[in-house]
């Protein structure tokens, strides 16, 4: 049982780091195609920090369902088939987390930047820190609102054993 905790911790760390890097690179590639930013632009750094924090909040919600799936699938003897089944659940939750992160962050940025009369991309290029803080706060707030629901979505997939119900 102790070894499964170590495996779960290592898995959470590896998936957390890899998904943060993946989402960070995808979003930065998109932003770089929209505007050209200097490497020392503090506003863009603030905006990126908001993206990373919101990504971490959303992705943290899929870790518990993944751990629950590993625990339930690995009840009893642990063999190669169970290990593969556990990895399949983890990869499904990883994909759900990354997909919903991209959807939530992307739609949040799109909605925010369309609802205002200010061109946020230009303002970020001009190093407007107020716009960066507001944009980052909205993304973090949206992630705080949505993270539990994404976790619940993953919980639906976990193969919990049937429980006897008395009517």
C-alpha positions in Angstrom: 0.0 0.0 0.0 2.9 2.4 0.7 4.3 1.9 -2.7 1.0 2.9 -4.4 1.2 6.3 -2.5 4.7 6.9 -3.9 3.5 5.9 -7.4 0.5 8.2 -7.1 2.7 11.1 -5.8 5.2 10.6 -8.6 2.4 10.3 -11.2 0.7 13.5 -9.9 3.9 15.4 -10.1 4.8 14.1 -13.6 1.4 14.8 -15.0 1.2 18.2 -13.3 4.5 19.3 -14.7 4.0 17.9 -18.2 0.4 19.3 -18.5 1.5 22.8 -17.2 4.3 22.9 -19.8 2.0 21.6 -22.5 -0.7 24.2 -21.9 1.8 26.9 -21.3 3.5 26.2 -24.7 0.3 25.9 -26.6 -1.1 29.2 -25.2 2.2 31.0 -25.7 2.4 29.8 -29.3 -1.1 31.2 -29.9 -0.4 34.5 -28.2 2.9 34.9 -30.1 1.0 34.5 -33.3 -1.4 37.3 -32.3 1.1 39.9 -31.1 4.8 40.4 -30.8 5.9 40.9 -27.2 9.3 41.8 -25.8 10.9 39.3 -23.6 11.0 41.8 -20.6 7.3 42.7 -20.9 6.1 42.6 -17.2 2.4 42.7 -18.2 2.8 39.6 -20.3 4.5 37.9 -17.4 1.6 38.8 -15.1 -0.8 37.5 -17.7 1.2 34.3 -18.1 1.2 33.8 -14.3 -2.6 34.0 -14.3 -2.7 31.4 -17.1 -0.4 29.1 -15.2 -2.3 29.4 -11.9 -5.6 28.9 -13.6 -4.2 25.9 -15.4 -2.9 24.4 -12.2 -6.3 24.9 -10.4 -8.2 23.2 -13.2 -5.7 20.3 -13.5 -5.5 19.8 -9.8 -9.2 18.8 -9.9 -8.5 15.7 -12.0 -5.8 14.3 -9.7 -8.1 12.9 -7.0 -10.4 11.1 -9.5 -7.2 9.6 -11.1 -6.0 8.4 -7.7 -9.4 7.0 -6.9 -9.4 5.1 -10.2 -6.0 3.7 -9.5 -7.0 2.6 -6.0 -10.3 0.9 -7.2 -8.7 -0.8 -10.2 -5.7 -2.0 -8.1 -7.8 -3.7 -5.4 -6.3 -7.2 -4.8 -3.3 -8.5 -6.7 -1.7 -6.0 -9.1 -0.7 -7.4 -12.5 0.2 -6.0 -15.9 -3.5 -5.8 -17.0 -4.5 -3.8 -14.0 -1.5 -1.5 -14.4 -2.5 -0.8 -18.0 -6.1 -0.2 -17.0 -4.9 2.2 -14.3 -2.8 4.1 -16.8 -5.7 4.3 -19.2 -7.8 6.0 -16.6 -5.0 8.4 -15.7 -4.4 9.3 -19.3 -8.1 9.8 -19.9 -8.2 12.2 -16.9 -5.1 13.9 -18.1 -6.6 14.4 -21.5 -9.9 15.7 -19.9 -7.9 18.1 -17.7 -5.8 19.5 -20.6 -8.8 19.8 -22.9 -11.0 21.6 -20.4 -8.1 23.8 -19.4 -7.6 24.9 -23.0 -11.4 25.4 -23.4 -11.9 27.3 -20.2 -8.7 29.5 -20.6 -9.3 30.0 -24.3 -12.9 30.9 -24.0 -12.2 33.1 -20.9 -9.5 35.0 -22.8 -11.7 35.2 -25.9 -14.8 36.4 -24.0 -12.9 38.9 -21.9 -11.1 40.4 -24.9 -14.3 40.6 -26.9 -16.5 42.2 -24.2 -14.4 45.3 -23.6 -13.7 48.2 -25.9 -10.0 48.0 -25.0 -7.7 46.0 -27.3 -6.1 43.8 -24.6 -3.4 42.4 -26.9 -2.2 45.9 -27.7 -2.4 46.9 -24.1 -0.3 43.9 -23.1 2.1 44.8 -25.8 2.3 48.3 -24.4 3.1 46.8 -20.9 -0.2 47.9 -19.3 -0.1 46.1 -16.0 -3.7 47.0 -15.0 -5.0 45.1 -18.0 -2.7 42.2 -17.2 -3.8 42.0 -13.6 -7.5 42.1 -14.5 -7.1 39.5 -17.2 -5.2 37.2 -14.9 -7.7 37.7 -12.1 -10.6 36.8 -14.4 -8.8 33.6 -15.6 -8.0 32.6 -12.0 -11.6 33.3 -10.9 -13.0 31.3 -13.8 -10.7 28.4 -13.0 -11.8 28.5 -9.3 -15.5 28.4 -10.4 -14.9 25.5 -12.9 -12.4 23.3 -11.3 -14.8 21.3 -9.0 -17.1 20.6 -11.9 -14.3 19.2 -14.0 -13.3 17.0 -11.1 -16.9 15.8 -10.8 -16.9 15.1 -14.5 -13.9 12.8 -14.0 -15.5 11.2 -10.9 -18.3 10.0 -13.2 -15.8 7.9 -15.1 -14.2 6.3 -12.0 -15.3 2.6 -11.9 -16.7 2.7 -8.3 -18.1 -0.6 -7.1 -21.9 -1.0 -7.1 -23.4 -0.3 -3.7 -26.4 -2.1 -2.4 -29.3 0.3 -2.0 -32.4 -0.2 0.1 -35.5 1.5 -1.2 
